[in-house]
Amino acid sequence: MPSHLTLLLDSSYRDHGLERGIVEEAGGTLVVCESPVWDEEHVLDQPLLPEAEVILVELAPITARVLQRASSCLLVARYGVGVDNVDVEAATAAGIWVANVPSYAADTVADHAMLLLLALARELRAYTQRLQVDRWRTADDPFVPVALQGRVLGLVGWGNIGKAVGRRAQAMGLEVWADDPYVASEEMVAAGIVSSDLLPLLERCDFLSLHCPLTTETRHIICKETLAVMRDGVIIVNTARGDLIDLVELVRAIDAGHVRGAGLDVFDQEPLPPGHVLRTHPSVIATPHMAYLSDSSVIALRTGVARNAAAVLRGLPPIHAVNAPAERRTGTNSP
């Protein structure tokens, strides 16, 4: 049996040499599942699951049943910031650390959010499609780009990514409002941000960008009721979590002319099913959950995941824990 087994269930990367080197330096052995593991039953079927001291995961569900079978597990380390595919409560109760990699791609995601906002405001899709069919701009075009200066961008969530988006938006002349119950309003005001509760923000903004975690409270935070209070012509961007938006109601609001357009990098189903309306909707710019992706962010993410694993293999807490088990499981290197 491999010593200090680290089991990698799934990731977006073909080569795991970087992770392997960091894990082996800490005395561990990295084993990569032969094929991506996408659902609970496939995770439970992994023969090495009971022996794994560390589980590395991107999208596979780490449920209470999985954690119960992973009887040697000390840490679940996720590739990414959000941990909504991990039952953190069950892990904490079982004495298992859960760790993420915060901030590794804050600037990259902020760049992508602004890209989607700008592309929609400038009607980029419509105009590029004209050129592709050998047409040119005409005086009677039904679409006219929207200026940014003097308009309001509302941010739901003012963490690292929200702050990075806010700085970019301010530089472009937008007035920035933000709603975040975990940030003091004085901190926002000091950064030139208008601190607001959610409802007034939704009523006032011309552009909306979501940067909050997915919780029971934030699921479908953008729904029929909240869409109804927003201004006609609003542009909505989501690079956070797909289930923050009721996508059925969003499409209805776009088709009714209430919402001008949406830039979406995340969806309630991923991968987005073939033929889904969001793939080809003329008022939607959709990208395949790649807002985080850049040459530098990928290295930072993979390094961060492996360093969380290495710390626990050495008997230390993970570098970026999202929980604090009162009674932790112990491995052979634990103090």
BALOBA-1460 file (C-alpha; in Angstrom, 3 decimals):
// residues 335
<rec num="1" residu="m" x="0.000" y="0.000" z="0.000"/>
<rec num="2" residu="p" x="1.446" y="3.442" z="-0.887"/>
<rec num="3" residu="s" x="2.691" y="5.437" z="2.106"/>
<rec num="4" residu="h" x="0.728" y="8.554" z="3.070"/>
<rec num="5" residu="l" x="-1.597" y="8.077" z="0.132"/>
<rec num="6" residu="t" x="-2.890" y="11.221" z="-1.573"/>
<rec num="7" residu="l" x="-5.765" y="10.345" z="-3.906"/>
<rec num="8" residu="l" x="-6.573" y="12.747" z="-6.741"/>
<rec num="9" residu="l" x="-10.171" y="12.095" z="-7.774"/>
<rec num="10" residu="d" x="-10.547" y="14.638" z="-10.586"/>
<rec num="11" residu="s" x="-9.042" y="17.806" z="-12.017"/>
<rec num="12" residu="s" x="-8.957" y="19.764" z="-15.264"/>
<rec num="13" residu="y" x="-5.288" y="18.970" z="-15.866"/>
<rec num="14" residu="r" x="-3.673" y="16.085" z="-17.713"/>
<rec num="15" residu="d" x="-0.248" y="16.326" z="-16.118"/>
<rec num="16" residu="h" x="0.113" y="16.251" z="-12.338"/>
<rec num="17" residu="g" x="3.883" y="16.373" z="-12.070"/>
<rec num="18" residu="l" x="3.796" y="19.605" z="-10.084"/>
<rec num="19" residu="e" x="1.445" y="18.159" z="-7.468"/>
<rec num="20" residu="r" x="3.353" y="14.876" z="-7.388"/>
<rec num="21" residu="g" x="6.655" y="16.607" z="-6.666"/>
<rec num="22" residu="i" x="5.263" y="18.618" z="-3.739"/>
<rec num="23" residu="v" x="3.427" y="15.611" z="-2.248"/>
<rec num="24" residu="e" x="6.456" y="13.326" z="-2.546"/>
<rec num="25" residu="e" x="8.715" y="15.939" z="-0.952"/>
<rec num="26" residu="a" x="6.393" y="15.761" z="2.075"/>
<rec num="27" residu="g" x="6.730" y="11.960" z="2.185"/>
<rec num="28" residu="g" x="3.480" y="11.162" z="0.419"/>
<rec num="29" residu="t" x="2.468" y="9.191" z="-2.651"/>
<rec num="30" residu="l" x="0.130" y="10.688" z="-5.241"/>
<rec num="31" residu="v" x="-2.294" y="8.349" z="-7.002"/>
<rec num="32" residu="v" x="-4.436" y="9.788" z="-9.787"/>
<rec num="33" residu="c" x="-7.739" y="8.124" z="-10.659"/>
<rec num="34" residu="e" x="-7.584" y="6.702" z="-14.174"/>
<rec num="35" residu="s" x="-10.751" y="8.478" z="-15.304"/>
<rec num="36" residu="p" x="-12.495" y="11.561" z="-13.920"/>
<rec num="37" residu="v" x="-14.859" y="10.820" z="-11.063"/>
<rec num="38" residu="w" x="-18.061" y="12.856" z="-11.441"/>
<rec num="39" residu="d" x="-20.717" y="11.402" z="-9.138"/>
<rec num="40" residu="e" x="-21.031" y="9.997" z="-5.653"/>
<rec num="41" residu="e" x="-21.268" y="6.335" z="-6.691"/>
<rec num="42" residu="h" x="-18.080" y="6.546" z="-8.730"/>
<rec num="43" residu="v" x="-16.283" y="8.163" z="-5.804"/>
<rec num="44" residu="l" x="-17.512" y="5.419" z="-3.455"/>
<rec num="45" residu="d" x="-16.298" y="2.775" z="-5.945"/>
<rec num="46" residu="q" x="-12.685" y="3.952" z="-5.796"/>
<rec num="47" residu="p" x="-10.772" y="1.039" z="-4.221"/>
<rec num="48" residu="l" x="-8.143" y="3.264" z="-2.583"/>
<rec num="49" residu="l" x="-10.637" y="5.627" z="-0.961"/>
<rec num="50" residu="p" x="-10.439" y="3.995" z="2.523"/>
<rec num="51" residu="e" x="-6.631" y="4.256" z="2.527"/>
<rec num="52" residu="a" x="-6.310" y="7.867" z="1.357"/>
<rec num="53" residu="e" x="-4.979" y="10.294" z="3.960"/>
<rec num="54" residu="v" x="-5.549" y="13.225" z="1.599"/>
<rec num="55" residu="i" x="-8.177" y="13.606" z="-1.114"/>
<rec num="56" residu="l" x="-7.642" y="16.137" z="-3.897"/>
<rec num="57" residu="v" x="-10.801" y="17.098" z="-5.766"/>
<rec num="58" residu="e" x="-12.165" y="19.636" z="-8.202"/>
<rec num="59" residu="l" x="-15.788" y="18.785" z="-9.037"/>
<rec num="60" residu="a" x="-16.481" y="15.307" z="-7.642"/>
<rec num="61" residu="p" x="-19.005" y="15.304" z="-4.765"/>
<rec num="62" residu="i" x="-17.481" y="14.683" z="-1.348"/>
<rec num="63" residu="t" x="-20.615" y="13.724" z="0.557"/>
<rec num="64" residu="a" x="-21.136" y="12.386" z="4.072"/>
<rec num="65" residu="r" x="-21.212" y="8.851" z="2.605"/>
<rec num="66" residu="v" x="-17.895" y="9.430" z="0.850"/>
<rec num="67" residu="l" x="-16.313" y="10.791" z="4.017"/>
<rec num="68" residu="q" x="-17.596" y="7.816" z="6.019"/>
<rec num="69" residu="r" x="-15.921" y="5.390" z="3.601"/>
<rec num="70" residu="a" x="-12.731" y="7.490" z="3.502"/>
<rec num="71" residu="s" x="-11.853" y="6.187" z="6.955"/>
<rec num="72" residu="s" x="-8.190" y="7.290" z="6.843"/>
<rec num="73" residu="c" x="-8.817" y="10.751" z="5.433"/>
<rec num="74" residu="l" x="-7.276" y="13.728" z="7.205"/>
<rec num="75" residu="l" x="-7.869" y="16.370" z="4.524"/>
<rec num="76" residu="v" x="-10.083" y="17.144" z="1.550"/>
<rec num="77" residu="a" x="-8.286" y="19.760" z="-0.564"/>
<rec num="78" residu="r" x="-10.224" y="21.380" z="-3.376"/>
<rec num="79" residu="y" x="-8.909" y="22.858" z="-6.612"/>
<rec num="80" residu="g" x="-10.587" y="26.260" z="-6.327"/>
<rec num="81" residu="v" x="-12.101" y="28.757" z="-3.925"/>
<rec num="82" residu="g" x="-15.650" y="27.477" z="-3.383"/>
<rec num="83" residu="v" x="-16.222" y="24.220" z="-1.544"/>
<rec num="84" residu="d" x="-19.913" y="23.666" z="-2.278"/>
<rec num="85" residu="n" x="-19.229" y="20.140" z="-3.615"/>
<rec num="86" residu="v" x="-17.807" y="19.170" z="-0.190"/>
<rec num="87" residu="d" x="-19.998" y="18.433" z="2.825"/>
<rec num="88" residu="v" x="-17.956" y="20.662" z="5.121"/>
<rec num="89" residu="e" x="-20.254" y="20.062" z="8.094"/>
<rec num="90" residu="a" x="-19.856" y="16.290" z="7.816"/>
<rec num="91" residu="a" x="-16.097" y="16.647" z="7.389"/>
<rec num="92" residu="t" x="-15.829" y="18.830" z="10.478"/>
<rec num="93" residu="a" x="-17.871" y="16.376" z="12.527"/>
<rec num="94" residu="a" x="-15.578" y="13.560" z="11.378"/>
<rec num="95" residu="g" x="-12.429" y="15.488" z="12.307"/>
<rec num="96" residu="i" x="-11.365" y="16.053" z="8.693"/>
<rec num="97" residu="w" x="-9.822" y="19.268" z="7.441"/>
<rec num="98" residu="v" x="-11.270" y="20.931" z="4.323"/>
<rec num="99" residu="a" x="-9.018" y="23.352" z="2.446"/>
<rec num="100" residu="n" x="-9.254" y="25.558" z="-0.627"/>
<rec num="101" residu="v" x="-7.001" y="27.916" z="-2.575"/>
<rec num="102" residu="p" x="-8.287" y="31.459" z="-2.060"/>
<rec num="103" residu="s" x="-7.159" y="34.405" z="-4.173"/>
<rec num="104" residu="y" x="-5.189" y="32.322" z="-6.679"/>
<rec num="105" residu="a" x="-7.139" y="33.784" z="-9.619"/>
<rec num="106" residu="a" x="-8.807" y="36.907" z="-8.256"/>
<rec num="107" residu="d" x="-7.350" y="39.173" z="-10.932"/>
<rec num="108" residu="t" x="-7.960" y="36.646" z="-13.704"/>
<rec num="109" residu="v" x="-11.632" y="36.212" z="-12.769"/>
<rec num="110" residu="a" x="-12.029" y="39.977" z="-12.400"/>
<rec num="111" residu="d" x="-10.587" y="40.461" z="-15.886"/>
<rec num="112" residu="h" x="-13.073" y="37.923" z="-17.253"/>
<rec num="113" residu="a" x="-16.032" y="39.502" z="-15.482"/>
<rec num="114" residu="m" x="-15.137" y="42.885" z="-16.956"/>
<rec num="115" residu="l" x="-14.624" y="41.267" z="-20.369"/>
<rec num="116" residu="l" x="-18.175" y="39.895" z="-20.290"/>
<rec num="117" residu="l" x="-19.574" y="43.221" z="-19.084"/>
<rec num="118" residu="l" x="-17.762" y="45.194" z="-21.770"/>
<rec num="119" residu="a" x="-18.632" y="42.757" z="-24.547"/>
<rec num="120" residu="l" x="-22.324" y="43.021" z="-23.690"/>
<rec num="121" residu="a" x="-22.289" y="46.791" z="-23.218"/>
<rec num="122" residu="r" x="-20.469" y="47.307" z="-26.519"/>
<rec num="123" residu="e" x="-22.669" y="44.803" z="-28.424"/>
<rec num="124" residu="l" x="-19.522" y="42.977" z="-29.451"/>
<rec num="125" residu="r" x="-21.276" y="39.773" z="-30.458"/>
<rec num="126" residu="a" x="-23.752" y="41.485" z="-32.783"/>
<rec num="127" residu="y" x="-21.139" y="43.569" z="-34.537"/>
<rec num="128" residu="t" x="-18.611" y="40.773" z="-35.018"/>
<rec num="129" residu="q" x="-21.371" y="38.563" z="-36.450"/>
<rec num="130" residu="r" x="-22.150" y="41.303" z="-38.973"/>
<rec num="131" residu="l" x="-18.611" y="41.215" z="-40.279"/>
<rec num="132" residu="q" x="-18.653" y="37.426" z="-40.448"/>
<rec num="133" residu="v" x="-21.545" y="37.557" z="-42.924"/>
<rec num="134" residu="d" x="-19.939" y="40.363" z="-44.968"/>
<rec num="135" residu="r" x="-22.095" y="43.143" z="-43.566"/>
<rec num="136" residu="w" x="-21.150" y="46.506" z="-42.043"/>
<rec num="137" residu="r" x="-22.585" y="48.876" z="-39.487"/>
<rec num="138" residu="t" x="-25.660" y="50.790" z="-40.644"/>
<rec num="139" residu="a" x="-27.537" y="53.821" z="-39.310"/>
<rec num="140" residu="d" x="-30.641" y="51.766" z="-38.547"/>
<rec num="141" residu="d" x="-28.933" y="49.055" z="-36.486"/>
<rec num="142" residu="p" x="-31.322" y="47.953" z="-33.713"/>
<rec num="143" residu="f" x="-28.506" y="47.635" z="-31.190"/>
<rec num="144" residu="v" x="-26.582" y="50.604" z="-29.805"/>
<rec num="145" residu="p" x="-23.682" y="50.168" z="-27.360"/>
<rec num="146" residu="v" x="-24.094" y="51.373" z="-23.778"/>
<rec num="147" residu="a" x="-21.621" y="53.856" z="-22.295"/>
<rec num="148" residu="l" x="-20.134" y="52.991" z="-18.921"/>
<rec num="149" residu="q" x="-19.278" y="56.416" z="-17.567"/>
<rec num="150" residu="g" x="-21.674" y="57.670" z="-14.905"/>
<rec num="151" residu="r" x="-23.559" y="54.387" z="-14.643"/>
<rec num="152" residu="v" x="-23.733" y="52.086" z="-11.628"/>
<rec num="153" residu="l" x="-22.184" y="48.649" z="-11.244"/>
<rec num="154" residu="g" x="-23.631" y="46.592" z="-8.408"/>
<rec num="155" residu="l" x="-21.456" y="43.920" z="-6.829"/>
<rec num="156" residu="v" x="-23.011" y="41.122" z="-4.800"/>
<rec num="157" residu="g" x="-20.034" y="40.041" z="-2.730"/>
<rec num="158" residu="w" x="-16.978" y="42.173" z="-2.008"/>
<rec num="159" residu="g" x="-14.274" y="39.615" z="-1.373"/>
<rec num="160" residu="n" x="-10.995" y="39.424" z="-3.271"/>
<rec num="161" residu="i" x="-12.640" y="39.070" z="-6.686"/>
<rec num="162" residu="g" x="-15.351" y="41.632" z="-6.009"/>
<rec num="163" residu="k" x="-12.730" y="44.139" z="-4.905"/>
<rec num="164" residu="a" x="-10.663" y="43.497" z="-8.046"/>
<rec num="165" residu="v" x="-13.734" y="44.015" z="-10.250"/>
<rec num="166" residu="g" x="-14.578" y="47.186" z="-8.356"/>
<rec num="167" residu="r" x="-11.130" y="48.679" z="-8.952"/>
<rec num="168" residu="r" x="-11.348" y="47.974" z="-12.661"/>
<rec num="169" residu="a" x="-14.861" y="49.402" z="-12.892"/>
<rec num="170" residu="q" x="-13.898" y="52.575" z="-11.041"/>
<rec num="171" residu="a" x="-11.011" y="53.102" z="-13.452"/>
<rec num="172" residu="m" x="-13.536" y="52.985" z="-16.302"/>
<rec num="173" residu="g" x="-15.775" y="55.631" z="-14.783"/>
<rec num="174" residu="l" x="-18.436" y="53.439" z="-13.219"/>
<rec num="175" residu="e" x="-19.921" y="54.190" z="-9.826"/>
<rec num="176" residu="v" x="-19.610" y="51.001" z="-7.778"/>
<rec num="177" residu="w" x="-22.084" y="49.771" z="-5.171"/>
<rec num="178" residu="a" x="-21.543" y="46.585" z="-3.161"/>
<rec num="179" residu="d" x="-23.546" y="44.333" z="-0.864"/>
<rec num="180" residu="d" x="-21.578" y="42.077" z="1.472"/>
<rec num="181" residu="p" x="-22.827" y="41.342" z="4.996"/>
<rec num="182" residu="y" x="-19.350" y="40.192" z="6.044"/>
<rec num="183" residu="v" x="-17.546" y="43.443" z="5.227"/>
<rec num="184" residu="a" x="-17.786" y="46.625" z="7.288"/>
<rec num="185" residu="s" x="-19.353" y="49.506" z="5.387"/>
<rec num="186" residu="e" x="-16.469" y="51.739" z="6.510"/>
<rec num="187" residu="e" x="-14.033" y="49.560" z="4.558"/>
<rec num="188" residu="m" x="-16.118" y="49.923" z="1.397"/>
<rec num="189" residu="v" x="-16.484" y="53.683" z="1.815"/>
<rec num="190" residu="a" x="-12.716" y="54.013" z="2.253"/>
<rec num="191" residu="a" x="-12.299" y="52.304" z="-1.130"/>
<rec num="192" residu="g" x="-14.794" y="54.636" z="-2.813"/>
<rec num="193" residu="i" x="-17.547" y="52.015" z="-2.851"/>
<rec num="194" residu="v" x="-21.174" y="52.717" z="-1.968"/>
<rec num="195" residu="s" x="-22.129" y="50.201" z="0.731"/>
<rec num="196" residu="s" x="-25.682" y="48.963" z="0.225"/>
<rec num="197" residu="d" x="-28.128" y="46.269" z="1.156"/>
<rec num="198" residu="l" x="-29.166" y="43.957" z="-1.660"/>
<rec num="199" residu="l" x="-32.567" y="45.382" z="-2.587"/>
<rec num="200" residu="p" x="-31.502" y="49.042" z="-3.012"/>
<rec num="201" residu="l" x="-28.480" y="47.867" z="-4.993"/>
<rec num="202" residu="l" x="-30.629" y="45.828" z="-7.371"/>
<rec num="203" residu="e" x="-33.031" y="48.720" z="-7.838"/>
<rec num="204" residu="r" x="-30.213" y="51.160" z="-8.670"/>
<rec num="205" residu="c" x="-27.639" y="49.267" z="-10.728"/>
<rec num="206" residu="d" x="-27.232" y="49.361" z="-14.510"/>
<rec num="207" residu="f" x="-24.798" y="46.432" z="-14.397"/>
<rec num="208" residu="l" x="-24.744" y="43.585" z="-11.877"/>
<rec num="209" residu="s" x="-21.836" y="41.234" z="-11.188"/>
<rec num="210" residu="l" x="-22.065" y="38.316" z="-8.753"/>
<rec num="211" residu="h" x="-19.109" y="37.410" z="-6.522"/>
<rec num="212" residu="c" x="-20.633" y="35.701" z="-3.489"/>
<rec num="213" residu="p" x="-20.362" y="32.065" z="-2.385"/>
<rec num="214" residu="l" x="-23.170" y="29.595" z="-2.987"/>
<rec num="215" residu="t" x="-25.074" y="28.883" z="0.238"/>
<rec num="216" residu="t" x="-28.643" y="28.039" z="1.123"/>
<rec num="217" residu="e" x="-29.213" y="31.783" z="1.532"/>
<rec num="218" residu="t" x="-27.685" y="32.817" z="-1.810"/>
<rec num="219" residu="r" x="-29.079" y="30.046" z="-4.024"/>
<rec num="220" residu="h" x="-31.252" y="31.769" z="-6.668"/>
<rec num="221" residu="i" x="-30.482" y="35.156" z="-5.165"/>
<rec num="222" residu="i" x="-31.319" y="36.353" z="-8.682"/>
<rec num="223" residu="c" x="-34.827" y="35.029" z="-9.267"/>
<rec num="224" residu="k" x="-38.195" y="36.165" z="-10.585"/>
<rec num="225" residu="e" x="-38.737" y="38.500" z="-7.629"/>
<rec num="226" residu="t" x="-35.300" y="40.118" z="-7.604"/>
<rec num="227" residu="l" x="-35.213" y="40.442" z="-11.382"/>
<rec num="228" residu="a" x="-38.524" y="42.304" z="-11.216"/>
<rec num="229" residu="v" x="-37.086" y="45.118" z="-9.086"/>
<rec num="230" residu="m" x="-34.133" y="45.731" z="-11.401"/>
<rec num="231" residu="r" x="-33.984" y="48.464" z="-14.004"/>
<rec num="232" residu="d" x="-35.003" y="47.790" z="-17.589"/>
<rec num="233" residu="g" x="-31.895" y="47.174" z="-19.678"/>
<rec num="234" residu="v" x="-29.743" y="45.845" z="-16.856"/>
<rec num="235" residu="i" x="-26.740" y="43.681" z="-17.792"/>
<rec num="236" residu="i" x="-25.973" y="40.731" z="-15.496"/>
<rec num="237" residu="v" x="-22.615" y="38.955" z="-15.156"/>
<rec num="238" residu="n" x="-21.970" y="35.758" z="-13.188"/>
<rec num="239" residu="t" x="-18.495" y="34.297" z="-12.752"/>
<rec num="240" residu="a" x="-19.164" y="32.882" z="-9.263"/>
<rec num="241" residu="r" x="-21.594" y="29.943" z="-9.038"/>
<rec num="242" residu="g" x="-24.313" y="28.909" z="-11.477"/>
<rec num="243" residu="d" x="-27.018" y="28.317" z="-8.884"/>
<rec num="244" residu="l" x="-26.884" y="31.932" z="-7.751"/>
<rec num="245" residu="i" x="-29.257" y="32.623" z="-10.662"/>
<rec num="246" residu="d" x="-32.545" y="31.008" z="-11.584"/>
<rec num="247" residu="l" x="-31.554" y="30.649" z="-15.215"/>
<rec num="248" residu="v" x="-35.084" y="29.879" z="-16.410"/>
<rec num="249" residu="e" x="-36.285" y="33.195" z="-15.019"/>
<rec num="250" residu="l" x="-33.220" y="34.990" z="-16.373"/>
<rec num="251" residu="v" x="-33.947" y="33.804" z="-19.921"/>
<rec num="252" residu="r" x="-37.578" y="34.887" z="-19.547"/>
<rec num="253" residu="a" x="-36.481" y="38.338" z="-18.396"/>
<rec num="254" residu="i" x="-34.092" y="38.647" z="-21.351"/>
<rec num="255" residu="d" x="-36.721" y="37.490" z="-23.845"/>
<rec num="256" residu="a" x="-39.203" y="39.986" z="-22.361"/>
<rec num="257" residu="g" x="-36.710" y="42.807" z="-22.938"/>
<rec num="258" residu="h" x="-36.323" y="43.583" z="-19.244"/>
<rec num="259" residu="v" x="-32.719" y="42.341" z="-19.029"/>
<rec num="260" residu="r" x="-30.488" y="43.572" z="-21.851"/>
<rec num="261" residu="g" x="-28.061" y="40.691" z="-21.686"/>
<rec num="262" residu="a" x="-26.129" y="38.262" z="-19.515"/>
<rec num="263" residu="g" x="-22.503" y="37.171" z="-19.384"/>
<rec num="264" residu="l" x="-22.275" y="33.726" z="-17.801"/>
<rec num="265" residu="d" x="-19.251" y="31.592" z="-17.010"/>
<rec num="266" residu="v" x="-21.043" y="29.283" z="-14.561"/>
<rec num="267" residu="f" x="-24.280" y="27.306" z="-14.813"/>
<rec num="268" residu="d" x="-26.618" y="25.153" z="-12.745"/>
<rec num="269" residu="q" x="-25.599" y="22.206" z="-14.952"/>
<rec num="270" residu="e" x="-21.979" y="21.729" z="-15.933"/>
<rec num="271" residu="p" x="-21.003" y="20.903" z="-18.559"/>
<rec num="272" residu="l" x="-23.872" y="22.851" z="-20.118"/>
<rec num="273" residu="p" x="-25.983" y="20.287" z="-22.031"/>
<rec num="274" residu="p" x="-25.762" y="20.280" z="-25.848"/>
<rec num="275" residu="g" x="-28.512" y="22.365" z="-27.407"/>
<rec num="276" residu="h" x="-29.108" y="24.374" z="-24.232"/>
<rec num="277" residu="v" x="-30.668" y="27.766" z="-24.986"/>
<rec num="278" residu="l" x="-27.815" y="29.624" z="-23.249"/>
<rec num="279" residu="r" x="-25.279" y="28.264" z="-25.736"/>
<rec num="280" residu="t" x="-26.744" y="30.233" z="-28.632"/>
<rec num="281" residu="h" x="-28.999" y="32.913" z="-27.158"/>
<rec num="282" residu="p" x="-28.246" y="36.172" z="-29.007"/>
<rec num="283" residu="s" x="-28.286" y="38.228" z="-25.791"/>
<rec num="284" residu="v" x="-26.066" y="35.874" z="-23.796"/>
<rec num="285" residu="i" x="-22.308" y="35.494" z="-23.877"/>
<rec num="286" residu="a" x="-21.491" y="32.134" z="-22.309"/>
<rec num="287" residu="t" x="-18.062" y="30.707" z="-21.527"/>
<rec num="288" residu="p" x="-17.324" y="27.174" z="-20.221"/>
<rec num="289" residu="h" x="-16.384" y="27.877" z="-16.571"/>
<rec num="290" residu="m" x="-12.968" y="29.217" z="-17.465"/>
<rec num="291" residu="a" x="-12.935" y="32.678" z="-15.897"/>
<rec num="292" residu="y" x="-10.203" y="31.461" z="-13.539"/>
<rec num="293" residu="l" x="-8.010" y="30.170" z="-16.340"/>
<rec num="294" residu="s" x="-4.687" y="31.767" z="-17.251"/>
<rec num="295" residu="d" x="-1.092" y="30.654" z="-17.584"/>
<rec num="296" residu="s" x="-0.214" y="31.961" z="-14.114"/>
<rec num="297" residu="s" x="-3.423" y="31.108" z="-12.255"/>
<rec num="298" residu="v" x="-3.238" y="27.414" z="-13.149"/>
<rec num="299" residu="i" x="0.242" y="27.116" z="-11.625"/>
<rec num="300" residu="a" x="-0.868" y="29.006" z="-8.518"/>
<rec num="301" residu="l" x="-3.935" y="26.765" z="-8.125"/>
<rec num="302" residu="r" x="-2.102" y="23.471" z="-8.520"/>
<rec num="303" residu="t" x="0.701" y="24.605" z="-6.227"/>
<rec num="304" residu="g" x="-1.784" y="25.776" z="-3.594"/>
<rec num="305" residu="v" x="-3.687" y="22.467" z="-3.593"/>
<rec num="306" residu="a" x="-0.473" y="20.459" z="-3.280"/>
<rec num="307" residu="r" x="0.880" y="22.644" z="-0.491"/>
<rec num="308" residu="n" x="-2.312" y="22.144" z="1.507"/>
<rec num="309" residu="a" x="-1.777" y="18.395" z="1.106"/>
<rec num="310" residu="a" x="1.922" y="18.587" z="1.997"/>
<rec num="311" residu="a" x="1.238" y="20.509" z="5.194"/>
<rec num="312" residu="v" x="-1.176" y="17.849" z="6.471"/>
<rec num="313" residu="l" x="1.163" y="15.020" z="5.437"/>
<rec num="314" residu="r" x="3.796" y="16.695" z="7.630"/>
<rec num="315" residu="g" x="1.397" y="16.748" z="10.574"/>
<rec num="316" residu="l" x="0.473" y="20.423" z="10.275"/>
<rec num="317" residu="p" x="-2.842" y="22.184" z="9.577"/>
<rec num="318" residu="p" x="-3.508" y="22.950" z="5.887"/>
<rec num="319" residu="i" x="-2.366" y="26.380" z="4.747"/>
<rec num="320" residu="h" x="-5.877" y="27.482" z="3.802"/>
<rec num="321" residu="a" x="-8.404" y="25.646" z="5.960"/>
<rec num="322" residu="v" x="-12.095" y="26.493" z="5.608"/>
<rec num="323" residu="n" x="-13.094" y="24.608" z="8.763"/>
<rec num="324" residu="a" x="-11.720" y="23.931" z="12.229"/>
<rec num="325" residu="p" x="-12.494" y="20.406" z="13.444"/>
<rec num="326" residu="a" x="-12.641" y="20.350" z="17.239"/>
<rec num="327" residu="e" x="-11.309" y="16.777" z="17.372"/>
<rec num="328" residu="r" x="-9.094" y="16.062" z="14.410"/>
<rec num="329" residu="r" x="-8.172" y="12.687" z="13.005"/>
<rec num="330" residu="t" x="-4.454" y="12.003" z="13.286"/>
<rec num="331" residu="g" x="-2.038" y="10.416" z="10.864"/>
<rec num="332" residu="t" x="1.369" y="8.882" z="11.468"/>
<rec num="333" residu="n" x="3.096" y="12.264" z="11.121"/>
<rec num="334" residu="s" x="0.712" y="14.147" z="13.395"/>
<rec num="335" residu="p" x="2.137" y="15.687" z="16.567"/>
